[in-house]
Each structure stands twice: as C-alpha cells, then as structure tokens.
Amino acid sequence: MFCPEKFETKIGVSNNFAFYKNYPSANYSSYLDSPSNTNGFGLTTKEEYYFLNYLSLQTGLELIETKIAFNEIYIAPNYGTEMYRHNLDLYELQIPINLKLTSKNYKNFKAYFYGGIAYRTLPYAIAKINYPAGGLLNSGQIDAGIYDNKFSPNVGLGINYTNKEKKFGFFGEVCYKYLSGEYFYGGQKKHEWINDNLIENKQFVSIILGVNF
C-alpha cells in the first residue's frame, strides 16, 4: 500500500564512541603514540518520506563531536626527539541518505533497520597542546579537515514507540559508521605549530535517543 504524503521527523541526542589508531605522517618526520578517545555528544534531525508502509527514504543533518588525544613524537634532524600531548575536539557534520525498513506495529512499538551513506565535513575543531610533564604549550582553533574520502557507509537499528492519538512518539537506536577517510590535522594556522599527521578512524558507534512526530 502506498503512502505518498506520509512524512516523519526525528530529533535526538547521541553519545558517540570512536576508535582510532596510529597513522604515520606523509613525510614520516613525526608519528602518533598512545592515541585515545573519550565519548562525545551529538545532535541529529532526520526527515523521512514513506513511499510504502514499511519502506522510507531518510535524510537529515547530524552534528557529531569526537575527542582525540595522542602524543606527537617529532624527530628533528640534528636536534633530537621532542614529544607533546595533543588533545583535539572535532565537530563534524554529516548528511545521511538512507533507506529504512520498518516492521509491523505491535502495541504501538515498531522495530526498524536502515542503511546508506553519509557526506562528512569538519567545519570546526579546537586543540590543546601540553608538555608531557604538564603545562600548556598552545591552544585554540585548528586547521583540520577530512582527507581522501568524505563519504561514510552507515547502518542502524532501533525501536520506535508512537502514541497514535497524539501522533507523537519516542525512539532509541544504535548506528554503526565505517569512516574510510582520515582526519588531517595541520595545526592552528598554516605554517604554525604544524602537525601533518593523518588520524585514522575506522569505526564509529552512536547511541541515539529522541522524539518523532
């Protein structure tokens, strides 16, 4: 049965888990050591168009915060080795385009599964750089971006509860993203405390809670 005029809007918040690993710089003059990350928050809004009762097209906008920390070990010719601790706070925007399959209604509950691809951009990032023994070396907005590939496949599953009388509901879902493009971190400004590392992120999990109407 076709539902040509049925739209649904989702608004939610997320807790994001990212997993990073070492990646050498382009010229191998520096490399990352002891990378780590902490959870970041997120905001999401999605619009869905149901062209069948069980099948919809989904798009929207997601803001995802990720936090990365690592030691940069810099090998300077004729000067020896230096090491600093970098703490990056990255704010990434993603625009997903997904197909979503929804189960039959059971006591106002519906399960769903979706998959597709998302376009990624990194409009804002900040960093703090500390000496290993403590003390701040530098801080501020940084020149950062996504290198090589700005598209990410993603899949998710969730449960939706809807109050049919009020046409209002709640949802919870888990989304897995595979990020094939690395973060490029170039320092505060071009030619200023430069770090030319590529920071590789291969897995990303978001837990999302919100409302739909």
Secondary structure in CASP SS format (residue, H / E / C, confidence):
PFRMAT SS
TARGET T0000
AUTHOR 0000-0000-0000
METHOD secondary structure of the structure
MODEL  1
M C 1.00
F C 1.00
C C 1.00
P C 1.00
E C 1.00
K E 1.00
F E 1.00
E E 1.00
T E 1.00
K E 1.00
I E 1.00
G E 1.00
V E 1.00
S E 1.00
N E 1.00
N E 1.00
F E 1.00
A E 1.00
F E 1.00
Y E 1.00
K E 1.00
N C 1.00
Y C 1.00
P C 1.00
S C 1.00
A C 1.00
N C 1.00
Y C 1.00
S C 1.00
S E 1.00
Y E 1.00
L E 1.00
D E 1.00
S E 1.00
P E 1.00
S E 1.00
N E 1.00
T E 1.00
N C 1.00
G E 1.00
F E 1.00
G E 1.00
L E 1.00
T E 1.00
T E 1.00
K E 1.00
E E 1.00
E E 1.00
Y E 1.00
Y E 1.00
F C 1.00
L C 1.00
N C 1.00
Y C 1.00
L E 1.00
S E 1.00
L E 1.00
Q E 1.00
T E 1.00
G E 1.00
L E 1.00
E E 1.00
L E 1.00
I E 1.00
E E 1.00
T E 1.00
K E 1.00
I E 1.00
A E 1.00
F E 1.00
N E 1.00
E E 1.00
I E 1.00
Y E 1.00
I E 1.00
A E 1.00
P C 1.00
N C 1.00
Y C 1.00
G E 1.00
T E 1.00
E E 1.00
M E 1.00
Y E 1.00
R E 1.00
H E 1.00
N E 1.00
L E 1.00
D E 1.00
L E 1.00
Y E 1.00
E E 1.00
L E 1.00
Q E 1.00
I E 1.00
P E 1.00
I E 1.00
N E 1.00
L E 1.00
K E 1.00
L E 1.00
T E 1.00
S C 1.00
K C 1.00
N C 1.00
Y E 1.00
K C 1.00
N C 1.00
F E 1.00
K E 1.00
A E 1.00
Y E 1.00
F E 1.00
Y E 1.00
G E 1.00
G E 1.00
I E 1.00
A E 1.00
Y E 1.00
R E 1.00
T E 1.00
L E 1.00
P E 1.00
Y E 1.00
A E 1.00
I E 1.00
A E 1.00
K E 1.00
I E 1.00
N E 1.00
Y C 1.00
P C 1.00
A C 1.00
G C 1.00
G C 1.00
L E 1.00
L E 1.00
N E 1.00
S E 1.00
G E 1.00
Q E 1.00
I C 1.00
D C 1.00
A E 1.00
G E 1.00
I E 1.00
Y E 1.00
D C 1.00
N C 1.00
K C 1.00
F E 1.00
S E 1.00
P E 1.00
N E 1.00
V E 1.00
G E 1.00
L E 1.00
G E 1.00
I E 1.00
N E 1.00
Y E 1.00
T E 1.00
N E 1.00
K C 1.00
E C 1.00
K C 1.00
K C 1.00
F E 1.00
G E 1.00
F E 1.00
F E 1.00
G E 1.00
E E 1.00
V E 1.00
C E 1.00
Y E 1.00
K E 1.00
Y C 1.00
L C 1.00
S C 1.00
G C 1.00
E E 1.00
Y E 1.00
F E 1.00
Y E 1.00
G C 1.00
G C 1.00
Q C 1.00
K E 1.00
K C 1.00
H C 1.00
E E 1.00
W C 1.00
I C 1.00
N C 1.00
D C 1.00
N C 1.00
L E 1.00
I E 1.00
E E 1.00
N E 1.00
K E 1.00
Q E 1.00
F E 1.00
V E 1.00
S E 1.00
I E 1.00
I E 1.00
L E 1.00
G E 1.00
V E 1.00
N E 1.00
F C 1.00
END
